[in-house]
Amino acid sequence: MKRALTILTIALLAAVLLLIGYVGGRHHSSPSPASTVASSPAGSGKKVLYWYDTMAPQQHFDKPGLSPMGMQMVPKYADENSANDKGIVRINPATVQNLGVRTALVERRVLTSALRVPGTITWDLRHAITISARTDAVVSTLDVRAPYTVVKTGEPLAQLLAPQWSSALAEYAALQHAQSADAKDLRAAARERLRVLGLTSADIQSWRRGAGAAVTLHAPQSGVVTTLDVREGQRVSAGQPLMTVNGLSTVWIKAALPQAAAGTVRRGTPVVVTVDALPSRSFHGTVETLLPDVDPTTRTQRARIVLANPDRALTPGMFATVQLNPAQGEAVPVVPDDALIATGSQTRIILAEGDGRFRAVSVRTGRAAGGYTEILDGLSGSEKVVVSGQFLIDSEASLSGALERLNDTSAKPALATSAPMPGMPMGDRR
């Protein structure tokens, strides 16, 4: 009995020793998570900071394998930060060629600044004359019976019966043959009274020919009667407008300028105007002034343009196309429109620095014309910018943290604006 108990004790001790050895061996042979992160796949000797999915680079994992999206994860190496100290991204030249990356040289030039904007032809208000009654009267005859009647200089417009005019004219006629000095003074005073009442020499002669009939009002200029405010037989009071005559020797064009382009237009800027009604003709003029208000609906600023219209071919109300040619400015760096990467907060481009080195640069843009955009700040000229494949490089720059220098250094690392396609590695980023 005692011998059996001893054998059982020895067997239990042996089992315990075997269990301890097995557990210790497993613990010694299995690597820790820290050693997995620090080691590099394929024994490259590079330190791995974390693993990530190229489709969701903001998620970090401490082990390789498949991501929650089912994609194979790639490593993020510690020594990549040294290449990004200056915001530089390194891409294998073979990968650059496979991606079809194209570059263009930054040039300094003056963009063609011709602007084509819509416009409307209006009356030149400097040639508008309002004819009004100088005294109480009755419109006995109305020679112009409808608005927009074309009249010539000296053509009769209306005949007025006015007692005050009649008495003043009769007094002036009675003193016409006076010989004494006092009578001549009275005649001069009567003539001045007629002038104050608004009667011209032609009106006086017309009254004489009519032998005391109504006074005839004549057109002061050739043009169009744009407003007619009275009717035949109507009684009018002193100062009441009767009609308005607008000349057509010149017309105005009001052109709607975008606010971004209004700053390039000045007084005297030459323009060429075309209208659909006269497709074979073009009219040349200059900008007279920029009106000091902005249309609240279209957010455009209007420019007033003066055009000569000797043959009256241009009629107010016509729509026109206005081409403005602002004065040439200074040469500034320009880049192709395709090189720009616009985000919600900034615009940037990708510089190609050779040997597979690329760098993202924030720029401030100006006018755009002919497929090129002015760079007002950020480039000096002669640099090379990426015009094809820049979005993939920009995504790699965001992924590697190279864009953090363009933002607040205290902010979180920028997320990728566009992710590389699965199975398309961006090359070894040394």
C-alpha positions as CSV (number, residue, x, y, z in Angstrom):
1,M,0.0,0.0,0.0
2,K,2.8,2.4,0.9
3,R,4.6,1.5,-2.3
4,A,1.6,2.2,-4.5
5,L,1.1,5.6,-2.9
6,T,4.8,6.5,-3.7
7,I,4.4,5.5,-7.3
8,L,1.2,7.6,-7.6
9,T,3.0,10.6,-6.2
10,I,5.9,10.2,-8.6
11,A,3.5,10.0,-11.5
12,L,1.7,13.2,-10.5
13,L,5.0,15.1,-10.1
14,A,6.0,13.9,-13.6
15,A,2.7,15.1,-15.1
16,V,3.1,18.5,-13.4
17,L,6.6,18.9,-14.7
18,L,5.6,18.0,-18.2
19,L,2.7,20.5,-18.1
20,I,5.0,23.3,-16.9
21,G,7.5,22.6,-19.6
22,Y,4.8,22.6,-22.3
23,V,3.4,25.9,-21.2
24,G,6.8,27.5,-20.9
25,G,7.8,26.3,-24.3
26,R,4.7,27.7,-25.9
27,H,5.1,31.1,-24.2
28,H,8.7,31.3,-25.3
29,S,8.1,30.4,-28.9
30,S,5.0,32.7,-29.6
31,P,5.9,36.3,-30.5
32,S,4.4,39.2,-28.6
33,P,2.2,41.8,-30.4
34,A,5.0,44.4,-29.8
35,S,7.5,42.2,-31.6
36,T,5.1,41.7,-34.4
37,V,4.7,45.5,-34.9
38,A,8.4,46.2,-34.6
39,S,9.4,43.4,-37.0
40,S,9.2,43.8,-40.8
41,P,7.7,41.3,-43.3
42,A,10.1,39.3,-45.4
43,G,12.9,40.2,-43.0
44,S,13.5,43.6,-44.6
45,G,14.8,45.1,-41.3
46,K,12.4,48.1,-41.5
47,K,10.4,48.9,-38.4
48,V,6.6,48.7,-39.0
49,L,4.5,51.2,-37.0
50,Y,1.1,49.8,-38.0
51,W,-0.8,48.1,-40.7
52,Y,-3.6,49.8,-42.7
53,D,-6.1,49.2,-45.5
54,T,-5.5,51.5,-48.5
55,M,-9.2,52.0,-48.9
56,A,-9.5,53.2,-45.3
57,P,-6.1,54.6,-44.3
58,Q,-7.4,56.3,-41.1
59,Q,-7.8,52.8,-39.5
60,H,-4.6,51.4,-37.9
61,F,-4.0,47.8,-36.9
62,D,-1.1,46.2,-35.1
63,K,-1.1,42.9,-37.1
64,P,-1.1,42.1,-40.8
65,G,-3.9,40.3,-42.5
66,L,-7.3,41.2,-43.9
67,S,-9.0,44.4,-43.0
68,P,-12.7,44.6,-41.9
69,M,-13.4,45.5,-45.6
70,G,-11.7,42.2,-46.7
71,M,-8.6,43.9,-48.2
72,Q,-5.1,42.8,-47.7
73,M,-3.4,45.4,-45.4
74,V,0.0,47.0,-46.1
75,P,2.6,48.2,-43.6
76,K,3.5,51.7,-42.5
77,Y,7.2,52.0,-41.9
78,A,8.8,54.3,-39.3
79,D,11.5,55.6,-41.6
80,E,8.9,57.1,-44.0
81,N,8.7,60.2,-41.7
82,S,12.2,61.2,-42.6
83,A,11.2,61.5,-46.3
84,N,8.2,63.6,-45.3
85,D,10.1,66.1,-43.2
86,K,9.8,68.6,-46.1
87,G,6.4,67.3,-47.3
88,I,8.0,65.1,-50.0
89,V,6.5,61.8,-51.3
90,R,8.8,59.3,-52.9
91,I,7.3,57.0,-55.6
92,N,9.2,54.3,-57.5
93,P,9.9,55.7,-61.1
94,A,8.6,52.5,-62.6
95,T,5.3,53.1,-60.8
96,V,5.2,56.7,-62.0
97,Q,5.6,55.5,-65.5
98,N,2.9,52.8,-65.1
99,L,0.5,55.4,-63.8
100,G,1.0,57.7,-66.8
101,V,2.0,60.7,-64.8
102,R,2.5,63.7,-67.0
103,T,4.1,67.1,-66.0
104,A,4.1,70.6,-67.4
105,L,6.4,73.5,-66.9
106,V,5.1,76.5,-65.0
107,E,5.2,79.5,-67.4
108,R,5.0,83.2,-66.8
109,R,2.7,84.9,-69.2
110,V,-0.2,87.3,-69.5
111,L,-3.5,85.5,-70.0
112,T,-5.7,86.6,-72.9
113,S,-8.2,88.7,-71.0
114,A,-10.9,89.3,-73.7
115,L,-14.4,89.1,-72.0
116,R,-17.7,88.3,-73.7
117,V,-20.7,89.4,-71.7
118,P,-24.3,90.1,-72.5
119,G,-25.6,93.7,-72.8
120,T,-28.7,95.7,-73.5
121,I,-29.0,98.8,-75.7
122,T,-30.7,101.8,-74.0
123,W,-31.4,105.4,-74.7
124,D,-28.6,107.9,-74.2
125,L,-30.2,110.0,-71.6
126,R,-27.9,112.9,-72.4
127,H,-30.0,113.4,-75.5
128,A,-33.4,113.4,-73.8
129,I,-35.3,116.7,-73.8
130,T,-38.6,117.1,-71.9
131,I,-41.0,119.6,-73.4
132,S,-43.3,121.2,-70.7
133,A,-45.9,124.0,-70.5
134,R,-44.4,127.3,-69.2
135,T,-47.8,128.7,-68.4
136,D,-51.4,127.6,-68.0
137,A,-52.8,126.6,-71.4
138,V,-55.0,124.3,-73.5
139,V,-53.7,121.8,-76.0
140,S,-55.7,122.9,-79.1
141,T,-53.9,120.7,-81.6
142,L,-51.6,117.7,-81.0
143,D,-49.4,117.0,-84.0
144,V,-47.8,113.9,-82.4
145,R,-50.5,111.6,-81.3
146,A,-48.6,108.4,-80.4
147,P,-45.5,107.6,-78.5
148,Y,-42.4,106.5,-80.4
149,T,-43.1,108.8,-83.3
150,V,-40.0,109.8,-85.2
151,V,-39.6,113.6,-85.5
152,K,-37.1,115.9,-87.1
153,T,-35.7,119.2,-85.8
154,G,-38.2,122.0,-86.1
155,E,-41.2,119.7,-86.8
156,P,-44.4,120.9,-85.1
157,L,-45.4,118.9,-82.0
158,A,-48.4,120.7,-80.5
159,Q,-50.3,124.0,-80.5
160,L,-51.2,125.7,-77.2
161,L,-53.8,128.4,-76.4
162,A,-52.5,130.4,-73.4
163,P,-54.0,133.8,-72.4
164,Q,-50.7,134.8,-70.8
165,W,-48.8,134.1,-73.9
166,S,-51.3,135.9,-76.1
167,S,-51.2,139.1,-74.0
168,A,-47.4,139.1,-73.9
169,L,-47.2,138.5,-77.7
170,A,-49.7,141.2,-78.4
171,E,-47.8,143.7,-76.2
172,Y,-44.6,142.8,-78.0
173,A,-46.2,143.2,-81.4
174,A,-47.7,146.6,-80.5
175,L,-44.3,148.0,-79.6
176,Q,-42.6,146.6,-82.7
177,H,-42.5,150.0,-84.5
178,A,-41.8,152.1,-81.5
179,Q,-39.2,154.9,-82.0
180,S,-38.8,156.6,-78.7
181,A,-36.2,155.4,-76.2
182,D,-38.8,154.6,-73.6
183,A,-40.9,152.6,-76.1
184,K,-37.8,150.6,-77.1
185,D,-37.1,149.8,-73.5
186,L,-40.7,148.6,-73.1
187,R,-40.3,146.5,-76.2
188,A,-37.1,144.9,-74.9
189,A,-38.8,144.2,-71.6
190,A,-41.7,142.5,-73.5
191,R,-39.3,140.4,-75.4
192,E,-37.6,139.3,-72.2
193,R,-41.0,138.4,-70.7
194,L,-41.6,136.2,-73.7
195,R,-38.3,134.5,-73.2
196,V,-39.1,133.8,-69.6
197,L,-42.5,132.3,-70.6
198,G,-40.5,129.9,-72.8
199,L,-41.3,131.3,-76.3
200,T,-38.5,131.3,-78.8
201,S,-38.1,133.4,-81.9
202,A,-39.6,130.6,-84.0
203,D,-42.6,130.6,-81.7
204,I,-43.0,134.3,-82.1
205,Q,-42.8,134.1,-85.9
206,S,-45.3,131.2,-85.9
207,W,-47.7,133.3,-83.8
208,R,-47.4,136.2,-86.2
209,R,-48.2,134.0,-89.2
210,G,-51.2,132.7,-87.4
211,A,-52.5,136.3,-86.7
212,G,-53.0,135.7,-83.0
213,A,-53.7,132.0,-83.1
214,A,-52.3,129.4,-80.8
215,V,-48.5,129.1,-80.2
216,T,-46.9,126.1,-81.9
217,L,-44.3,124.1,-80.1
218,H,-41.5,122.6,-82.3
219,A,-39.1,119.7,-81.9
220,P,-35.8,120.9,-80.5
221,Q,-33.9,118.0,-82.0
222,S,-34.3,115.0,-84.3
223,G,-35.3,111.8,-82.5
224,V,-38.1,109.8,-81.1
225,V,-41.0,110.9,-78.9
226,T,-40.6,108.4,-76.1
227,T,-43.3,109.7,-73.8
228,L,-46.5,111.5,-74.6
229,D,-48.3,112.7,-71.5
230,V,-51.2,114.9,-72.9
231,R,-54.1,114.6,-75.3
232,E,-55.7,117.1,-77.6
233,G,-58.1,119.4,-75.8
234,Q,-56.4,118.8,-72.4
235,R,-55.9,121.7,-70.1
236,V,-52.3,121.8,-68.7
237,S,-50.8,123.9,-65.9
238,A,-47.4,125.7,-65.8
239,G,-44.5,123.3,-65.5
240,Q,-46.5,120.1,-66.5
241,P,-44.5,117.8,-68.9
242,L,-46.1,117.4,-72.3
243,M,-43.7,114.9,-74.0
244,T,-40.1,113.8,-74.1
245,V,-37.9,113.6,-77.3
246,N,-34.9,111.3,-77.2
247,G,-32.1,111.6,-79.7
248,L,-30.5,108.5,-81.4
249,S,-27.2,109.9,-82.6
250,T,-25.6,107.8,-79.8
251,V,-26.9,105.0,-77.6
252,W,-25.8,103.4,-74.3
253,I,-25.1,99.7,-73.8
254,K,-25.3,98.4,-70.2
255,A,-23.1,95.3,-70.0
256,A,-23.3,92.9,-67.1
257,L,-19.8,92.1,-65.8
258,P,-19.0,89.3,-63.4
259,Q,-17.5,90.7,-60.2
260,A,-14.2,88.7,-60.8
261,A,-13.8,90.4,-64.1
262,A,-15.1,93.9,-63.2
263,G,-11.7,94.7,-61.6
264,T,-9.9,94.5,-65.0
265,V,-12.3,96.9,-66.8
266,R,-11.6,100.7,-66.6
267,R,-12.9,103.9,-68.2
268,G,-11.8,103.9,-71.8
269,T,-11.5,100.1,-72.2
270,P,-12.3,99.4,-75.9
271,V,-15.2,97.2,-76.7
272,V,-16.7,95.5,-79.8
273,V,-20.5,95.1,-79.9
274,T,-22.5,92.7,-82.1
275,V,-26.3,92.3,-82.2
276,D,-28.3,89.4,-83.6
277,A,-30.4,91.7,-85.8
278,L,-27.3,92.9,-87.7
279,P,-25.1,89.8,-87.9
280,S,-22.8,91.3,-90.6
281,R,-21.9,94.4,-88.6
282,S,-19.9,95.2,-85.5
283,F,-19.8,98.4,-83.5
284,H,-16.8,99.9,-81.7
285,G,-16.9,102.0,-78.6
286,T,-15.4,102.5,-75.2
287,V,-16.4,102.0,-71.6
288,E,-17.6,105.3,-70.2
289,T,-18.0,104.2,-66.6
290,L,-18.7,101.3,-64.2
291,L,-22.0,101.9,-62.4
292,P,-21.4,101.9,-58.7
293,D,-24.0,99.2,-57.8
294,V,-24.2,95.5,-58.1
295,D,-27.3,93.7,-59.3
296,P,-28.6,91.8,-56.2
297,T,-30.1,89.0,-58.4
298,T,-27.2,88.2,-60.8
299,R,-24.4,89.6,-58.6
300,T,-23.0,91.4,-61.7
301,Q,-21.7,95.0,-62.0
302,R,-22.9,97.0,-65.0
303,A,-20.6,98.9,-67.3
304,R,-22.0,101.8,-69.4
305,I,-20.7,101.9,-73.0
306,V,-21.3,104.7,-75.5
307,L,-21.8,103.8,-79.2
308,A,-22.2,106.2,-82.1
309,N,-25.4,105.4,-84.0
310,P,-25.4,107.8,-87.0
311,D,-27.7,105.6,-89.2
312,R,-30.0,104.7,-86.2
313,A,-29.4,101.0,-86.8
314,L,-29.2,100.3,-83.1
315,T,-32.5,100.5,-81.3
316,P,-33.0,100.6,-77.6
317,G,-34.2,97.3,-76.2
318,M,-31.9,95.2,-78.4
319,F,-29.8,92.5,-76.8
320,A,-26.1,92.6,-77.6
321,T,-22.9,90.7,-77.1
322,V,-20.1,92.8,-75.8
323,Q,-16.5,91.8,-76.1
324,L,-14.2,93.8,-73.8
325,N,-10.5,94.0,-74.2
326,P,-8.9,95.2,-70.9
327,A,-5.4,96.5,-70.9
328,Q,-2.7,93.8,-70.6
329,G,-1.4,93.3,-67.1
330,E,1.9,91.9,-65.8
331,A,3.1,88.4,-66.6
332,V,2.4,86.0,-63.7
333,P,2.9,82.2,-63.3
334,V,0.2,80.1,-64.9
335,V,-0.5,76.4,-64.8
336,P,-2.9,74.2,-66.8
337,D,-6.3,73.9,-65.3
338,D,-5.8,70.1,-65.0
339,A,-3.0,70.6,-62.5
340,L,-5.3,72.2,-59.8
341,I,-6.6,70.1,-57.0
342,A,-9.5,72.0,-55.4
343,T,-10.7,71.1,-51.9
344,G,-13.2,72.8,-49.6
345,S,-10.6,74.8,-47.9
346,Q,-7.7,75.3,-50.3
347,T,-6.3,74.7,-53.8
348,R,-3.1,72.9,-54.3
349,I,-0.8,71.5,-57.0
350,I,1.7,68.6,-57.0
351,L,5.3,69.6,-57.8
352,A,7.5,67.1,-59.6
353,E,11.1,67.4,-58.2
354,G,12.7,64.6,-60.1
355,D,13.9,61.0,-59.1
356,G,10.3,60.0,-58.1
357,R,10.0,62.9,-55.6
358,F,6.8,64.8,-55.4
359,R,5.6,67.6,-53.1
360,A,2.1,69.1,-52.5
361,V,2.0,73.0,-52.5
362,S,-0.9,75.2,-51.6
363,V,-1.5,78.0,-54.1
364,R,-3.8,81.0,-54.5
365,T,-5.4,81.3,-57.9
366,G,-6.5,84.2,-60.0
367,R,-8.2,84.5,-63.4
368,A,-8.6,81.6,-65.8
369,A,-8.6,81.8,-69.6
370,G,-7.6,79.5,-72.5
371,G,-7.2,76.4,-70.3
372,Y,-4.7,78.1,-67.9
373,T,-5.1,79.6,-64.5
374,E,-3.1,82.4,-62.9
375,I,-1.1,81.5,-59.7
376,L,-1.0,84.6,-57.5
377,D,0.9,83.0,-54.6
378,G,2.7,79.7,-54.2
379,L,4.8,79.5,-57.4
380,S,7.4,81.7,-58.9
381,G,7.7,80.0,-62.4
382,S,9.9,77.3,-64.1
383,E,8.7,74.6,-61.7
384,K,7.2,71.3,-62.9
385,V,3.6,70.5,-62.0
386,V,1.8,67.2,-62.4
387,V,-1.2,67.4,-64.8
388,S,-2.1,63.8,-65.0
389,G,-2.2,61.3,-62.2
390,Q,-1.9,64.0,-59.6
391,F,-5.0,62.8,-57.6
392,L,-3.3,59.5,-56.9
393,I,-0.1,61.2,-55.8
394,D,-2.2,63.6,-53.7
395,S,-3.9,60.6,-52.1
396,E,-0.5,59.1,-51.3
397,A,0.7,62.4,-49.9
398,S,-2.4,62.5,-47.6
399,L,-1.9,58.9,-46.7
400,S,1.8,59.4,-45.7
401,G,1.1,62.7,-43.8
402,A,2.9,65.0,-46.3
403,L,-0.2,67.2,-46.4
404,E,-0.1,67.9,-42.7
405,R,2.4,70.7,-43.3
406,L,-0.2,72.5,-45.4
407,N,-2.6,72.5,-42.5
408,D,-2.4,73.4,-38.9
409,T,0.4,71.4,-37.3
410,S,-1.8,70.9,-34.2
411,A,-4.6,69.4,-36.3
412,K,-5.2,65.8,-36.9
413,P,-3.5,64.2,-40.0
414,A,-5.4,64.9,-43.2
415,L,-7.4,62.0,-44.6
416,A,-6.9,60.9,-48.2
417,T,-8.9,62.9,-50.7
418,S,-8.9,59.9,-53.0
419,A,-7.5,56.5,-52.2
420,P,-5.2,54.3,-54.4
421,M,-7.0,51.5,-56.2
422,P,-6.6,48.0,-54.6
423,G,-3.7,46.1,-56.1
424,M,-2.1,49.3,-57.4
425,P,0.8,50.1,-54.9
426,M,2.2,53.5,-55.1
427,G,5.8,52.2,-55.0
428,D,8.3,51.9,-52.2
429,R,8.3,55.2,-50.2
430,R,11.8,55.4,-49.0
